[in-house]
Amino acid sequence: MRKHRLAVGVVAAFVGIVTLSAIALGYLYREQRHAYQVAERRRIDAEWRGYVASIMAAHGALEANDVPTCMRWLEQAPAALRNWEWRYLAARADVSAATLGGHADPVRAIAFAPDGAWFLSTAEDRMLRVWDSQFRELRSTSGLFAQLGTVAISPDAARIAAVTIDYRLNVLDAATLDPILRVGSDDDNFSAVAFSPDGKLLATGEFRAGARIWNSENGRELFSLDGPTRVTFVAFHPDGRRLAVGYEGTGLVIWDLDNRAARTTIGRPRAVLSAAFSPDGSRIAIAQDETGAGVWDVATGAEVLELRADAGGVISLAWDPDGHHVATGLRDRTVRLWNASTGELMRTLRGHLGRVYDVAFTPDGRRVISASRDHTLKVWDLGAAEDVTELRGHRHWVTDVAFSPDSRRVATCSRDSTVRVWDALTGAQLQSLTTHDEGVPSVAFSSDGRRVVSGSRGKGVVISDVESGEVLLTLTDHDTAQSVTVSGDGRLIAAGGRDRVIRLWDAHNGAEVQQLDGHAALITRVAFSPRGDRLVSSANDGTARIWTLDLAPTPTASRPAPACIVLKGHNPNVADAIFDHTGEHVITSSPGAVRFWRAADGELVRTLTVDSAPVGALARTPDGARLAMVVDDGVKLIDMATGDEVLTLRGLASAVTQVAFSPDGQRLAAGSWDHTARVWHAPAAPR
């Protein structure tokens, strides 16, 4: 018995020890797991903070045209966290269509064959390379002096005149790159060269001062033009009877070659880096030192346009074949395109990592080629989409924007009483609908993209064919449809406005399906849930409402009143209300705050304070990761999970009215009081 008690005691002690050990191990496990979770949360938070900092830094660098720094920051951003804002910045950082490598040093000069079949480049690696129109290298030769204006192609594209590394001048066979003529003597020091329009003459500039004219066939000197300082650039007038000569530190002189006399002095008394006559010869564009560029009237010598580069510093320039635009290459690594009639900056092309030494239009005017200190040439397609597309044409505020289901078109409406449809990529206007008599506050596409639904005072809701502009249906029983929307399946149209009633119609035949009554003031927004079984509305009565819809085919008169959840607490009004991508939550905006509500019961889940700024329209990305909100200074992009701001988009000249993401998530559109809309592009696979 005593042995039995002892055995029982031992077993009990063992069990106790095991139990205590298990408890202790469990406690240690929980503590370790908690410590791991805390550490993991801290790691994730630190990674996220680092991502936001990288995006902010990249954006700042890009605004300063510092592409290398921008790209370094973007590369540091963790791949798993990259979203719309990263794609947008990456696309903006390089909008070129192609990059041509091959040179081992900075590329200094470009020249095109007149028919566009090929072009050449020279670089500080002393190489001349010839490329075909598909941007493939054809052949090359060495021993060339690389400087802007030191290489030229004859009008028949048979010869190339090029200054060598010892400042001599050779004429090469364009097909073989073999020398066929030596111009001048060993004592000459050439600094610039150009063919006359008929190819019979060569003009050269010299380091010692002055310019000379030569017979291009035999290399015989015909006469010289004295000058005050080293010649930096020479260019023939299109008539072949005048020559522009740029001098170091003293400006540009146009010489009359018939009487060999200086005819006009043009430009500022500074070094001429580049000069080009307009195709009709009436104007000349000049890049001088770091002061920018200008356009002068050849006949009078008066400056007619200033192309302001600010701190950019213009190095090179070129006219397009029609004389409508001037392209400039800048020290700030950008290529800029200017309207040659008004001096307006049309586009800024970013992508080079070093200053741009030369620019040239292709003979068809569709592309610009640039040469850079970063050892590359870049091809810019002028017909391609810009990183930001402006939609111009409205004569009053743009009140709403909406994308077509295929994301290729944008519809806008305005207080000018029109609805316009645009190409989302190019900004080209495709259609203008003038079916309303007064301002149009809201617009939406049908689910198949073939129709546009718009609402206004007087005419109510109008359904129009996108292609023909024909009015298909007019729902006239709704006074001032402030907001219209179409369900995702295309079955229903909903509208709300000044009469404080929401109406639902059959989208195909215009029959009224239901009325939703409950708001006490102007309804500012109506929006369907992703499944179409709920509708959210916001109003100037300080509330938003979630309506559960009865979609059964029941006659309107016998349809029961829908269940409604009232979302209170806004002060004073609700500007907008939308569903998240799952339909499980509703997001509302009001002055200084964005609120997140559970759609099933209306419980307030989260409030995001926005620096006491008035918050207007809302839009979300299709994946629900980002929320765009309209604020005073533009459009803020917010991470939905954390509520952190990741980017602010600016550029519109006045207050923003509405925003919308494209269904494919690659674009964001905004309308403004400045009578324009803007589309920001964030392609899925930026270059």
C-alpha positions as CSV (number, residue, x, y, z in Angstrom):
1,M,0.0,0.0,0.0
2,R,2.8,2.3,1.0
3,K,4.5,1.6,-2.4
4,H,1.3,2.2,-4.2
5,R,0.9,5.6,-2.5
6,L,4.5,6.5,-3.4
7,A,3.9,5.5,-7.0
8,V,0.7,7.6,-7.1
9,G,2.6,10.5,-5.6
10,V,5.4,10.2,-8.2
11,V,2.9,10.1,-11.0
12,A,1.0,13.1,-9.6
13,A,4.3,15.0,-9.2
14,F,5.2,14.1,-12.8
15,V,1.9,15.1,-14.1
16,G,2.1,18.4,-12.1
17,I,5.6,19.0,-13.5
18,V,4.4,18.3,-17.0
19,T,1.4,20.5,-16.6
20,L,3.4,23.3,-15.1
21,S,6.0,22.9,-17.9
22,A,3.2,23.0,-20.5
23,I,1.8,26.1,-18.9
24,A,5.2,27.7,-18.8
25,L,5.9,26.7,-22.4
26,G,2.5,28.0,-23.5
27,Y,3.2,31.2,-21.8
28,L,6.6,31.5,-23.4
29,Y,5.1,30.6,-26.7
30,R,2.5,33.3,-26.4
31,E,5.0,35.8,-25.3
32,Q,7.3,35.0,-28.2
33,R,4.4,35.0,-30.6
34,H,3.3,38.4,-29.3
35,A,6.9,39.7,-29.5
36,Y,7.1,38.4,-33.1
37,Q,3.8,40.0,-34.0
38,V,4.8,43.3,-32.5
39,A,8.1,43.2,-34.3
40,E,6.4,42.2,-37.6
41,R,3.9,45.1,-37.2
42,R,6.8,47.4,-36.6
43,R,8.6,46.1,-39.6
44,I,5.6,46.4,-41.8
45,D,4.9,49.9,-40.5
46,A,8.5,50.9,-41.1
47,E,8.5,49.5,-44.6
48,W,5.2,51.4,-45.3
49,R,6.7,54.6,-43.9
50,G,9.7,54.1,-46.1
51,Y,7.5,53.6,-49.1
52,V,5.6,56.8,-48.6
53,A,8.8,58.7,-48.0
54,S,10.2,57.3,-51.3
55,I,7.1,58.3,-53.2
56,M,7.1,61.8,-51.8
57,A,10.8,62.2,-52.5
58,A,10.4,60.9,-56.1
59,H,7.5,63.3,-56.7
60,G,9.6,66.2,-55.5
61,A,12.5,65.3,-57.7
62,L,10.3,64.9,-60.7
63,E,8.7,68.3,-60.1
64,A,12.3,69.7,-60.3
65,N,13.0,67.7,-63.5
66,D,15.6,65.6,-61.6
67,V,14.8,62.3,-63.3
68,P,17.9,60.4,-62.0
69,T,17.0,61.2,-58.4
70,C,13.3,60.4,-59.1
71,M,14.2,57.0,-60.5
72,R,16.5,56.2,-57.6
73,W,13.7,56.8,-55.1
74,L,11.2,54.8,-57.2
75,E,13.6,51.9,-57.3
76,Q,13.9,51.9,-53.5
77,A,10.2,51.6,-53.1
78,P,9.3,47.9,-52.1
79,A,7.8,46.2,-55.1
80,A,5.0,44.7,-53.0
81,L,3.7,48.1,-52.0
82,R,3.8,49.8,-55.4
83,N,0.4,51.0,-56.5
84,W,-1.2,53.7,-58.7
85,E,1.0,56.5,-57.5
86,W,4.2,54.6,-58.2
87,R,3.0,53.7,-61.7
88,Y,2.1,57.3,-62.3
89,L,5.5,58.7,-61.3
90,A,7.3,56.0,-63.2
91,A,5.4,56.8,-66.3
92,R,6.0,60.5,-65.9
93,A,9.7,60.0,-65.3
94,D,10.3,58.7,-68.9
95,V,7.7,59.3,-71.6
96,S,10.0,58.4,-74.5
97,A,9.0,55.8,-77.0
98,A,12.5,54.3,-77.4
99,T,16.1,54.7,-76.1
100,L,19.0,54.2,-78.4
101,G,22.3,53.1,-76.8
102,G,25.7,52.4,-78.5
103,H,27.7,55.5,-77.7
104,A,30.2,55.2,-74.9
105,D,30.2,58.9,-74.1
106,P,27.8,61.9,-74.2
107,V,26.0,62.3,-77.5
108,R,26.4,65.8,-79.0
109,A,24.7,66.1,-82.4
110,I,22.0,64.7,-84.6
111,A,21.2,65.2,-88.3
112,F,18.4,63.7,-90.4
113,A,18.5,62.7,-94.1
114,P,15.8,64.9,-95.8
115,D,13.7,61.9,-96.7
116,G,13.8,60.5,-93.2
117,A,15.2,57.2,-94.3
118,W,18.1,57.5,-91.9
119,F,19.8,59.8,-89.4
120,L,23.2,60.1,-87.7
121,S,24.6,60.9,-84.3
122,T,28.0,62.0,-83.1
123,A,29.4,61.7,-79.6
124,E,32.4,62.4,-77.4
125,D,33.5,58.8,-78.0
126,R,34.5,60.3,-81.4
127,M,32.1,58.0,-83.2
128,L,29.6,58.8,-85.9
129,R,26.8,56.3,-86.1
130,V,24.1,56.0,-88.7
131,W,20.6,54.7,-87.8
132,D,17.7,53.7,-90.0
133,S,14.1,55.0,-89.6
134,Q,13.3,52.0,-87.4
135,F,16.2,53.1,-85.0
136,R,18.5,50.3,-85.9
137,E,22.2,51.1,-86.2
138,L,23.4,50.6,-89.8
139,R,27.1,51.6,-89.8
140,S,29.6,53.8,-87.9
141,T,33.0,55.4,-88.3
142,S,35.5,57.0,-85.8
143,G,37.6,60.1,-85.5
144,L,34.9,62.7,-85.5
145,F,34.8,65.9,-83.4
146,A,31.6,65.8,-81.4
147,Q,29.9,69.2,-81.0
148,L,26.6,70.7,-81.9
149,G,26.7,72.0,-85.5
150,T,29.8,70.1,-86.6
151,V,28.1,67.6,-88.8
152,A,25.7,68.1,-91.8
153,I,23.9,66.0,-94.4
154,S,23.6,67.1,-98.1
155,P,20.1,67.7,-99.4
156,D,20.4,64.6,-101.7
157,A,21.5,62.5,-98.7
158,A,24.6,61.3,-100.6
159,R,27.2,63.1,-98.5
160,I,28.1,63.9,-94.9
161,A,30.2,66.8,-94.0
162,A,31.9,66.3,-90.6
163,V,34.6,68.0,-88.5
164,T,37.3,65.6,-87.4
165,I,39.0,65.4,-84.0
166,D,41.8,67.6,-85.3
167,Y,39.3,70.2,-86.4
168,R,39.7,69.4,-90.1
169,L,36.7,69.0,-92.4
170,N,36.0,65.8,-94.4
171,V,33.2,65.1,-96.8
172,L,32.1,61.4,-96.5
173,D,30.2,59.1,-98.8
174,A,26.9,58.6,-96.8
175,A,26.6,55.0,-98.0
176,T,30.0,53.8,-97.0
177,L,31.3,56.6,-94.6
178,D,34.5,56.7,-96.6
179,P,36.1,60.1,-97.1
180,I,35.6,61.5,-100.6
181,L,36.8,65.1,-100.1
182,R,39.1,67.1,-97.8
183,V,38.1,70.7,-97.4
184,G,40.6,73.3,-96.4
185,S,44.2,73.0,-95.2
186,D,46.0,71.6,-92.2
187,D,46.1,75.1,-90.7
188,D,42.3,75.4,-90.6
189,N,40.4,74.9,-87.3
190,F,36.7,74.3,-88.2
191,S,34.1,74.7,-85.5
192,A,30.8,74.4,-87.5
193,V,29.5,73.3,-90.9
194,A,26.3,73.4,-93.0
195,F,25.2,72.5,-96.5
196,S,23.3,75.0,-98.6
197,P,19.7,74.1,-99.6
198,D,20.8,73.1,-103.1
199,G,23.8,71.2,-101.8
200,K,26.3,73.2,-104.0
201,L,27.9,75.1,-101.1
202,L,29.4,74.4,-97.7
203,A,29.5,77.0,-95.0
204,T,32.1,76.6,-92.2
205,G,32.8,78.5,-89.0
206,E,36.2,78.7,-87.4
207,F,37.7,78.7,-83.9
208,R,39.9,81.6,-85.0
209,A,36.9,83.9,-86.0
210,G,35.0,84.3,-89.2
211,A,33.1,82.0,-91.6
212,R,33.9,80.7,-95.1
213,I,32.0,79.5,-98.1
214,W,33.2,76.6,-100.2
215,N,32.3,74.7,-103.3
216,S,31.0,71.4,-101.9
217,E,31.9,69.4,-105.0
218,N,35.6,70.2,-105.2
219,G,36.4,71.8,-101.9
220,R,37.5,75.2,-103.4
221,E,37.1,78.2,-101.2
222,L,34.9,80.8,-102.7
223,F,35.0,83.7,-100.2
224,S,35.2,84.4,-96.5
225,L,33.1,86.4,-94.0
226,D,35.0,88.2,-91.3
227,G,33.7,88.0,-87.7
228,P,34.6,89.3,-84.3
229,T,35.0,86.0,-82.4
230,R,34.9,82.2,-82.7
231,V,32.0,81.0,-84.7
232,T,29.7,78.6,-82.8
233,F,27.1,77.9,-85.4
234,V,26.2,78.4,-89.1
235,A,22.9,77.9,-90.8
236,F,21.7,78.6,-94.3
237,H,18.5,80.5,-95.0
238,P,16.0,78.4,-97.0
239,D,16.6,80.7,-100.0
240,G,20.3,79.8,-100.0
241,R,21.3,83.4,-100.4
242,R,21.7,84.2,-96.7
243,L,23.7,82.7,-93.9
244,A,23.2,82.9,-90.1
245,V,26.5,82.9,-88.2
246,G,26.5,82.7,-84.4
247,Y,29.5,84.1,-82.6
248,E,30.8,83.5,-79.2
249,G,29.7,86.3,-76.9
250,T,28.4,88.7,-79.5
251,G,25.2,87.3,-80.9
252,L,24.2,86.3,-84.4
253,V,24.6,88.0,-87.8
254,I,22.7,87.2,-91.0
255,W,25.0,87.7,-94.0
256,D,23.9,88.5,-97.5
257,L,25.9,86.0,-99.6
258,D,25.3,87.9,-102.9
259,N,27.2,91.0,-101.8
260,R,29.1,89.3,-98.9
261,A,27.9,91.9,-96.4
262,A,26.4,91.6,-92.9
263,R,22.7,92.3,-93.3
264,T,21.1,92.0,-89.9
265,T,22.4,91.5,-86.3
266,I,19.9,89.4,-84.3
267,G,19.7,88.2,-80.8
268,R,21.3,89.2,-77.5
269,P,25.0,89.9,-77.2
270,R,25.8,86.5,-75.8
271,A,27.1,83.2,-77.2
272,V,24.9,81.4,-79.7
273,L,24.7,77.7,-79.0
274,S,22.2,76.8,-81.7
275,A,20.1,78.6,-84.4
276,A,17.6,77.4,-86.9
277,F,15.5,79.2,-89.6
278,S,11.8,78.5,-89.8
279,P,10.8,76.4,-92.8
280,D,9.5,79.5,-94.6
281,G,12.6,81.6,-93.7
282,S,10.6,84.4,-92.1
283,R,11.8,83.7,-88.5
284,I,14.9,82.4,-86.8
285,A,15.0,80.6,-83.4
286,I,18.2,81.1,-81.4
287,A,19.5,79.5,-78.2
288,Q,21.9,81.7,-76.4
289,D,24.1,80.8,-73.4
290,E,21.9,79.9,-70.4
291,T,19.4,82.8,-70.9
292,G,16.9,80.7,-72.8
293,A,15.8,81.0,-76.4
294,G,13.8,83.3,-78.6
295,V,12.3,83.7,-82.0
296,W,13.2,86.7,-84.1
297,D,11.8,88.2,-87.3
298,V,14.4,87.8,-90.0
299,A,13.3,91.0,-91.9
300,T,13.2,93.4,-89.0
301,G,15.6,91.8,-86.5
302,A,12.9,92.2,-83.8
303,E,12.3,89.5,-81.2
304,V,8.8,88.2,-81.6
305,L,8.7,85.4,-79.0
306,E,10.6,84.5,-75.8
307,L,10.8,80.8,-75.0
308,R,11.3,81.0,-71.3
309,A,13.4,78.2,-69.9
310,D,13.6,79.6,-66.3
311,A,16.5,77.7,-64.7
312,G,16.5,75.1,-67.4
313,G,19.0,76.6,-69.8
314,V,18.4,76.0,-73.5
315,I,21.3,74.3,-75.4
316,S,19.7,73.3,-78.7
317,L,16.5,73.8,-80.8
318,A,14.8,72.7,-84.0
319,W,11.7,73.7,-86.0
320,D,9.1,71.1,-87.0
321,P,8.6,70.7,-90.8
322,D,5.4,72.9,-90.8
323,G,6.9,75.7,-88.7
324,H,4.2,75.4,-86.1
325,H,6.4,74.2,-83.2
326,V,9.9,74.6,-81.8
327,A,11.6,71.8,-79.8
328,T,14.3,72.7,-77.3
329,G,16.9,70.6,-75.5
330,L,17.8,71.9,-72.0
331,R,20.4,71.6,-69.3
332,D,17.7,70.4,-66.9
333,R,17.5,67.1,-68.9
334,T,14.2,67.8,-70.6
335,V,13.0,68.3,-74.1
336,R,10.3,71.0,-74.4
337,L,7.8,71.6,-77.2
338,W,6.6,75.2,-77.8
339,N,3.9,76.7,-79.9
340,A,5.8,78.8,-82.4
341,S,3.0,81.4,-82.8
342,T,2.3,82.1,-79.2
343,G,5.3,80.9,-77.3
344,E,3.2,78.7,-75.1
345,L,4.9,75.6,-73.6
346,M,3.0,72.7,-75.1
347,R,4.8,69.7,-73.6
348,T,7.7,68.8,-71.3
349,L,9.3,65.5,-72.2
350,R,11.2,63.8,-69.4
351,G,13.4,60.7,-69.5
352,H,17.0,61.7,-70.0
353,L,19.4,61.4,-67.1
354,G,21.7,64.2,-68.4
355,R,21.5,67.5,-70.2
356,V,20.1,67.4,-73.7
357,Y,22.7,68.6,-76.3
358,D,20.7,68.3,-79.5
359,V,17.2,67.9,-80.8
360,A,15.7,67.1,-84.2
361,F,12.3,66.5,-85.7
362,T,11.8,63.6,-88.1
363,P,10.9,64.9,-91.5
364,D,7.3,63.9,-91.1
365,G,7.1,65.9,-87.8
366,R,5.7,63.0,-85.9
367,R,8.7,62.4,-83.6
368,V,11.5,64.2,-82.0
369,I,15.0,62.6,-81.5
370,S,17.2,64.0,-78.7
371,A,20.9,63.5,-77.9
372,S,22.1,63.6,-74.3
373,R,25.0,63.7,-71.9
374,D,23.6,60.3,-70.6
375,H,25.2,58.6,-73.6
376,T,21.8,57.9,-75.2
377,L,19.4,59.1,-77.9
378,K,15.7,59.1,-77.2
379,V,12.8,58.9,-79.5
380,W,9.7,60.9,-78.5
381,D,6.4,60.1,-80.2
382,L,4.4,63.3,-80.4
383,G,1.2,61.5,-81.1
384,A,1.4,59.3,-78.0
385,A,-0.5,60.0,-74.9
386,E,1.0,62.5,-72.5
387,D,1.6,61.7,-68.9
388,V,-1.2,64.2,-68.2
389,T,-3.9,64.9,-70.8
390,E,-5.8,68.1,-70.8
391,L,-9.4,68.2,-72.1
392,R,-10.1,71.7,-73.5
393,G,-13.3,72.8,-75.1
394,H,-15.9,73.7,-72.5
395,R,-16.8,77.3,-72.0
396,H,-17.8,77.1,-68.3
397,W,-17.1,74.9,-65.2
398,V,-16.7,71.2,-65.8
399,T,-19.1,69.7,-63.3
400,D,-18.6,66.0,-63.7
401,V,-16.4,63.4,-65.3
402,A,-17.0,59.7,-66.1
403,F,-15.1,56.9,-67.9
404,S,-16.5,54.5,-70.4
405,P,-16.4,50.8,-69.3
406,D,-13.4,50.1,-71.6
407,S,-11.5,53.1,-70.0
408,R,-10.8,54.5,-73.5
409,R,-13.2,57.5,-73.4
410,V,-14.1,60.2,-70.9
411,A,-17.4,62.0,-70.7
412,T,-17.5,65.5,-69.2
413,C,-20.4,67.9,-68.6
414,S,-20.5,71.5,-67.9
415,R,-22.4,74.6,-66.9
416,D,-22.1,75.5,-70.6
417,S,-25.1,73.1,-71.2
418,T,-23.0,70.6,-73.1
419,V,-21.8,67.0,-72.7
420,R,-18.6,66.1,-74.4
421,V,-16.9,62.8,-75.1
422,W,-13.1,62.6,-75.4
423,D,-10.4,60.1,-76.2
424,A,-8.8,59.4,-72.8
425,L,-5.3,59.0,-74.2
426,T,-5.0,61.8,-76.7
427,G,-7.5,64.3,-75.4
428,A,-9.2,64.5,-78.8
429,Q,-12.9,65.5,-78.7
430,L,-15.0,62.8,-80.1
431,Q,-18.5,64.1,-79.6
432,S,-20.3,67.2,-78.3
433,L,-23.9,66.8,-77.2
434,T,-26.0,69.9,-77.0
435,T,-29.3,68.3,-75.8
436,H,-29.7,70.4,-72.6
437,D,-30.9,73.9,-72.3
438,E,-29.1,74.7,-69.0
439,G,-26.1,73.6,-67.1
440,V,-25.4,69.9,-66.8
441,P,-24.3,68.8,-63.3
442,S,-23.9,65.0,-63.9
443,V,-23.0,62.4,-66.5
444,A,-22.5,58.6,-66.7
445,F,-21.9,56.0,-69.3
446,S,-24.2,53.0,-69.8
447,S,-22.7,49.6,-69.0
448,D,-22.0,48.8,-72.6
449,G,-20.4,52.3,-73.3
450,R,-22.7,53.0,-76.2
451,R,-24.9,55.5,-74.4
452,V,-24.3,58.6,-72.2
453,V,-26.7,59.5,-69.4
454,S,-26.8,63.1,-68.3
455,G,-29.0,65.2,-66.0
456,S,-29.9,68.8,-65.9
457,R,-32.6,71.4,-64.8
458,G,-35.7,71.3,-67.0
459,K,-34.9,68.4,-69.3
460,G,-34.3,66.0,-66.4
461,V,-32.4,62.9,-67.4
462,V,-31.3,62.4,-71.1
463,I,-30.0,59.2,-72.6
464,S,-27.9,59.8,-75.8
465,D,-26.1,57.7,-78.4
466,V,-22.4,58.2,-78.0
467,E,-21.5,57.8,-81.7
468,S,-24.4,59.7,-83.4
469,G,-25.3,62.1,-80.6
470,E,-29.0,61.2,-81.1
471,V,-31.3,61.5,-78.1
472,L,-32.7,58.0,-77.4
473,L,-34.8,58.7,-74.2
474,T,-35.7,61.8,-72.2
475,L,-36.9,61.3,-68.6
476,T,-38.6,64.6,-68.1
477,D,-40.2,64.0,-64.8
478,H,-37.2,65.0,-62.7
479,D,-36.4,68.5,-61.8
480,T,-32.7,69.2,-61.8
481,A,-31.0,65.8,-61.7
482,Q,-28.0,66.8,-59.7
483,S,-26.5,63.3,-59.8
484,V,-27.1,60.4,-62.2
485,T,-25.7,56.9,-62.1
486,V,-26.1,53.6,-63.9
487,S,-26.0,50.2,-62.2
488,G,-23.1,47.9,-63.0
489,D,-25.4,45.4,-64.9
490,G,-26.9,48.3,-66.9
491,R,-30.5,47.6,-65.9
492,L,-31.2,50.7,-63.8
493,I,-30.6,54.5,-63.9
494,A,-30.9,56.4,-60.7
495,A,-31.0,60.2,-60.2
496,G,-31.4,62.6,-57.4
497,G,-31.6,66.4,-57.2
498,R,-33.4,69.5,-55.9
499,D,-36.8,67.8,-55.4
500,R,-35.1,65.6,-52.7
501,V,-36.5,62.4,-54.3
502,I,-34.4,59.6,-55.8
503,R,-35.9,58.0,-58.9
504,L,-35.0,54.7,-60.5
505,W,-35.8,53.9,-64.1
506,D,-35.5,51.0,-66.4
507,A,-32.4,51.9,-68.5
508,H,-33.8,50.3,-71.6
509,N,-37.3,51.6,-71.9
510,G,-37.3,54.6,-69.5
511,A,-40.1,53.2,-67.3
512,E,-40.0,54.5,-63.7
513,V,-39.2,51.6,-61.3
514,Q,-39.2,53.2,-57.9
515,Q,-39.0,56.4,-55.9
516,L,-36.9,56.8,-52.7
517,D,-38.1,59.6,-50.5
518,G,-36.3,60.6,-47.3
519,H,-33.8,63.4,-47.8
520,A,-34.7,66.9,-46.6
521,A,-32.4,68.9,-49.0
522,L,-30.6,68.9,-52.3
523,I,-29.3,65.4,-53.1
524,T,-25.6,65.7,-54.0
525,R,-24.7,62.2,-55.1
526,V,-26.3,58.8,-55.8
527,A,-24.2,55.6,-56.4
528,F,-24.9,51.9,-56.8
529,S,-23.1,49.2,-54.9
530,P,-20.9,46.9,-57.0
531,R,-23.7,44.2,-57.0
532,G,-26.4,46.8,-57.6
533,D,-28.5,45.6,-54.6
534,R,-27.9,48.8,-52.7
535,L,-27.8,52.5,-53.4
536,V,-26.1,55.2,-51.4
537,S,-27.1,58.9,-51.5
538,S,-25.7,62.0,-49.9
539,A,-27.5,65.4,-49.4
540,N,-27.2,68.9,-48.0
541,D,-29.3,67.8,-45.1
542,G,-26.2,66.5,-43.3
543,T,-27.0,62.8,-43.9
544,A,-26.2,60.0,-46.3
545,R,-28.6,57.1,-46.8
546,I,-28.1,53.5,-47.7
547,W,-31.1,52.0,-49.5
548,T,-31.6,48.3,-49.9
549,L,-33.2,47.8,-53.3
550,D,-35.9,45.3,-54.2
551,L,-34.9,44.2,-57.7
552,A,-37.8,41.8,-58.2
553,P,-40.1,42.6,-61.2
554,T,-42.9,44.2,-59.1
555,P,-45.2,46.9,-60.4
556,T,-44.1,50.4,-59.1
557,A,-47.4,51.0,-57.3
558,S,-47.3,47.8,-55.2
559,R,-43.5,47.9,-54.5
560,P,-42.9,48.3,-50.7
561,A,-40.8,51.1,-49.3
562,P,-37.1,50.0,-49.3
563,A,-35.1,49.5,-46.1
564,C,-33.1,52.6,-45.4
565,I,-30.1,53.3,-43.1
566,V,-29.4,56.9,-42.2
567,L,-25.8,57.9,-41.7
568,K,-25.7,61.0,-39.4
569,G,-22.9,63.0,-37.9
570,H,-21.8,65.1,-40.8
571,N,-21.3,68.8,-40.4
572,P,-23.0,70.5,-42.1
573,N,-23.5,68.8,-45.4
574,V,-22.4,65.6,-47.2
575,A,-20.5,66.3,-50.4
576,D,-20.2,62.8,-51.7
577,A,-20.9,59.1,-50.9
578,I,-19.6,56.0,-52.6
579,F,-19.3,52.3,-51.9
580,D,-15.9,50.6,-51.5
581,H,-14.9,47.9,-54.0
582,T,-16.5,45.1,-52.0
583,G,-19.8,46.9,-51.4
584,E,-19.4,46.2,-47.7
585,H,-18.6,49.8,-46.7
586,V,-19.8,53.3,-47.6
587,I,-17.4,56.2,-47.7
588,T,-18.7,59.8,-47.2
589,S,-17.0,63.2,-47.4
590,S,-17.9,66.4,-45.6
591,P,-15.9,69.5,-44.5
592,G,-12.7,68.3,-42.9
593,A,-13.4,64.6,-42.7
594,V,-13.9,61.3,-44.6
595,R,-15.9,58.7,-42.9
596,F,-16.1,54.9,-43.4
597,W,-19.4,53.1,-42.5
598,R,-20.5,49.5,-42.5
599,A,-23.1,49.1,-45.2
600,A,-25.0,46.3,-43.5
601,D,-25.9,48.3,-40.3
602,G,-24.6,51.8,-40.8
603,E,-22.0,51.6,-38.0
604,L,-19.3,54.2,-38.2
605,V,-16.0,52.3,-38.6
606,R,-13.4,55.0,-39.0
607,T,-13.1,58.8,-39.4
608,L,-10.2,60.3,-41.3
609,T,-9.6,63.9,-40.5
610,V,-8.2,65.9,-43.4
611,D,-6.5,69.0,-41.8
612,S,-9.9,70.8,-41.5
613,A,-9.9,71.3,-45.3
614,P,-13.2,71.0,-47.1
615,V,-13.4,67.6,-48.8
616,G,-15.4,67.3,-52.0
617,A,-15.8,64.5,-54.5
618,L,-14.5,61.0,-53.9
619,A,-13.3,58.1,-56.2
620,R,-11.6,54.8,-55.5
621,T,-9.4,52.6,-57.5
622,P,-11.1,49.4,-58.8
623,D,-9.0,47.3,-56.4
624,G,-10.0,49.5,-53.4
625,A,-6.4,50.2,-52.5
626,R,-6.5,54.0,-53.1
627,L,-9.1,56.7,-52.5
628,A,-9.0,60.0,-54.4
629,M,-10.5,63.0,-52.6
630,V,-10.9,66.6,-53.9
631,V,-9.4,69.2,-51.5
632,D,-8.6,72.9,-51.9
633,D,-5.2,72.4,-53.4
634,G,-5.9,69.5,-55.8
635,V,-6.6,65.8,-55.6
636,K,-5.2,63.8,-52.7
637,L,-4.5,60.1,-53.1
638,I,-5.0,58.2,-49.8
639,D,-4.1,54.6,-48.9
640,M,-7.4,53.0,-47.9
641,A,-5.8,50.7,-45.3
642,T,-3.8,53.3,-43.3
643,G,-5.5,56.6,-44.3
644,D,-2.1,58.0,-45.1
645,E,-1.7,60.5,-48.0
646,V,0.6,59.1,-50.7
647,L,0.4,61.8,-53.4
648,T,-1.2,65.1,-54.2
649,L,-2.0,65.9,-57.8
650,R,-2.1,69.5,-58.8
651,G,-2.0,71.4,-62.1
652,L,-5.6,72.6,-62.6
653,A,-5.8,76.4,-62.5
654,S,-8.9,76.5,-60.3
655,A,-10.9,74.4,-57.9
656,V,-11.6,70.7,-58.7
657,T,-15.2,69.7,-59.0
658,Q,-15.2,65.9,-59.6
659,V,-12.9,62.9,-59.9
660,A,-13.2,59.5,-61.4
661,F,-10.9,56.5,-61.8
662,S,-11.0,54.5,-65.0
663,P,-12.4,50.9,-64.7
664,D,-9.0,49.5,-65.6
665,G,-7.4,51.6,-62.8
666,Q,-4.8,53.2,-65.1
667,R,-6.2,56.7,-65.2
668,L,-7.7,59.4,-63.0
669,A,-9.8,62.2,-64.4
670,A,-10.8,65.5,-62.7
671,G,-13.0,68.4,-63.8
672,S,-12.4,72.0,-62.7
673,W,-13.8,75.5,-62.5
674,D,-11.1,76.5,-65.1
675,H,-13.3,75.0,-67.8
676,T,-11.0,72.0,-68.4
677,A,-10.7,68.5,-67.3
678,R,-7.4,66.6,-66.8
679,V,-6.5,62.9,-67.1
680,W,-3.5,61.6,-65.2
681,H,-2.1,58.3,-66.6
682,A,-0.6,55.4,-64.5
683,P,-0.1,52.6,-67.0
684,A,0.0,49.0,-65.7
685,A,3.5,48.5,-67.1
686,P,5.3,51.8,-67.3
687,R,8.6,52.0,-69.1
